[in-house]
Amino acid sequence: MSDNIKHIPCVELLAPARDYEVGIAAIDSGADAIYIGAPKYSARQAAGNSIDDIARMCQYAHKFNVKVLVALNTILTDDELRGAEDMVWQLYNVGVDALIVQDMGLLTLNLPPMRLHASTQCDNRTVDKVLFLQDAGFSRVVLARELSAQQIKDIRCKTNIELEAFVHGALCVSYSGQCYMSQYVMGRSANKGQCAQMCRQRYDLLDEHGNILLSDKHLLSVQDMDRSGHIKELVEAGVTTLKIEGRLKDADYVKNITAYYRNLIDTLGYRRPSWGTTTVNFEPSPAKTFHRGATPYFIDGIRRKMANFDTPKSTGEYIGTISGINTATGTLTINTSVQLHNGDGFICGPRGFRASEAENIKSNIGSIKLSTADDVIAYLNIGDVIYRNYDIDFQRHIGSPRSVERTLPIDILMTYDGNNISLSVIQPDSGLHFDVKTAVSSETAKNQERMRDNMLSALRKLGGTLFHANSIELRINPLPFMPISVINDLRRRAIDGITRSIEQYASEQRSSHEPPRIKPVNHTSGIVPDYHANVSNSPAKQWYAEHGVVITEPALEVIMPSEPELMRCKYCLRHELDWCLKNRSTQQLGQLYLRTSGKLFALEFDCKKCEMIVKQSDFSKKNKKRLE
C-alpha cells in the first residue's frame, strides 16, 4: 500500500443482522462488519440467533473479510454468568470476531482470544469513562448517541481506543443503559433485552394543578437518527466505525440503509476494510423503508426539534398536502410532484391508509382513491400533510432476488512457456493469489482469433462462484491449441485455490488475536457507583472493586431504589414545546407531569446540563389523586 493511500482514513460500515438472512443481505449490500444477537443475553431479546446460524454467517462473511460481532450486552445474574462462559467459547469456535458486552462480570471469566467492545449500554459519554474502558482491556467503545462531533474529538484526543458511533436508526430517548422506565412500569428490563418501549407510548402532559396541557400524544417519541450529511465530521473527529441501528429490522430495511451509506462512504473516498464489489439494483433512499423522520441528533451541538407527537410509526417520505377531498368517491387530490402508484401506503397524522388507485393528473397534482375511505377520510382536512410509508414500486425492486449482489474481483493472467500453460488468479483487495499449470502440446492453434475467443469465454465463466473477472490477460503469442475442457479445468482449480487461500487468511487473522488483557486502572472512572452502574452479579462488583470503583448499590433490577431516575435524556420536552426555562419570556408553568395508563411521572429539568429527567411522582396522595 502506498504512503498516500495509508493516509486515507479506513472507515468501517457496521450493519445490523436480525438473523442469518438479514446478515447476508447486509454483507451483500456493502457492510464491512455486521452485528448479530447471541443465542441469549443480547439487548434485543427478540433477535437471538443459534450457534449454527452464527457459524454460517461467519463462513460467508469472512470470504469478504467482513467481521462478525456478536451482541452479548445485557446485565447478567450470577447463574446466567456461569452459563455465558460456555456460550462465549462456542461463539469463538465458530468464527466470531468480537463480543459486544455491557456486564463487566464477563471479564472475570476464562475468555478466548476475542476482541471485546464496550456496548453503548455502558453509557459511554465522557473522556473518563472511555479511558477507564480502554485501560480495562477493551478494544473498542461504542459511543453514546448524544455526543457531538466536538465531544467525540475531545475523547479521541485523550484516548487511543477504537471509537464506534451510530450514524443511522432508531433512537432511545434516554441515555443508553440509563433507562429504567420499562422495568419500573412493566417489570421488563431494557438492560435485560426486554424493553417495552415506554418512549413510544401515549402520554398526557399536566401542570402542577392537574390541568391537561397536551392530551394523548407521543411526547417522548423522537425521530430516527440520520447523520448521512455528517460522515466527514464523524471521521475527522476520530470515529473508526459507523454503525447502523436496527437488529429488529427486516432485510429490505437493512439492504436499503446499508447500500445508502456504502455509496456515501465510497463517494467520500475513504478506504474500506472489507473486500469485494457490491452491485445495487435499486436506488437507495432512507425514506423508502421504515422512517420516523430524520434528525442528526446533537452531532453539531445544535438543539433542534426532533419529536413526532402524532405517531411513533413509520411516516416515510413527504408527498405533499391535501388540496381536495371527495367524500362520495373516497378520493383525495394532492399537491405533489412525486410519482404515485396503485397500492402505495400513506399516512396523515396518526392515520394510515392504502391507495386502491393513484395517479399523477398533472406535473404537480396527484389523485389518491382510498381503499378504506370510510375509516379515514372523515378525519382528513384541506392542507393536511401526506407522507408515503409504502412505495409499492420501490418494494418490487428491493424485494427482488438480485436487488443486491457482492462478488470478489479477480485478475486472471495466462502464460505459456512452450510446455506448460500457467494460470494465475490474483484477488487485488487482499493481495492473495493462486497459480495452477498444466502441460499442453506445442501445436499452434490454426485459428488464433477463435482460440483467443474460446479462452476468454471459458475464463469468464465464474457464475456460481464468489468472483467476477476484473481483467483477463493472455500473455501468449502465438496461442497453442487447447481443448476447452483443459481451460475449464484450469479455471476451476484456480478458483478453488484462491477460495482456500481466502479461507486460510481469515483463520490466520483470528488466530493472531491475543486474549483480552485486563489492566489496572489508575484514574477516575467516570462511573456513578450506585444503581446506574447496572451491577447485577457478584463477579462484576468484585471486578469494579479491583479497578478502584466501590459499587454502593446493585442494579435497579435487583433492588428497586426509593426514588430512582427512570430516564435521563438529552432530549427536552420543554425545548420541544418552546417552553425552555433559559428563555426569560417563557411562561413559568411550574412542575410538569407525564401520565399514561394511570401512572404518573414527574419531569425535572437540569438546565445547566440541558437534560430532562423522568422520575416516579412524589406527589402527596391528595394531589396525586387530583392528577390521576
MOMO-V598575 format. One record per helix or strand of 2 or more residues. SS is the DSSP state (h for helix, s for strand). FROM is the first residue (numbers start at 1). LEN is the number of residues. Records with the same first field share a line. If there is no record, write none. Layout:
# MOMO-V598575
SS->FROM-LEN / FROM-LEN
This chain:
# MOMO-V598575
h->3-4 / 20-9 / 45-3 / 51-12 / 78-16 / 104-5 / 120-3 / 127-9 / 149-10 / 181-6 / 190-3 / 198-3 / 228-10 / 251-17 / 286-3 / 373-7 / 392-7 / 448-12 / 484-28 / 531-3 / 538-9 / 573-4 / 621-7
s->12-6 / 33-5 / 67-6 / 98-4 / 115-4 / 140-3 / 162-8 / 203-4 / 212-6 / 224-3 / 241-4 / 277-4 / 294-2 / 317-10 / 331-5 / 345-4 / 351-12 / 365-6 / 385-6 / 404-13 / 420-8 / 432-8 / 467-9 / 565-5 / 592-5 / 599-8 / 611-6
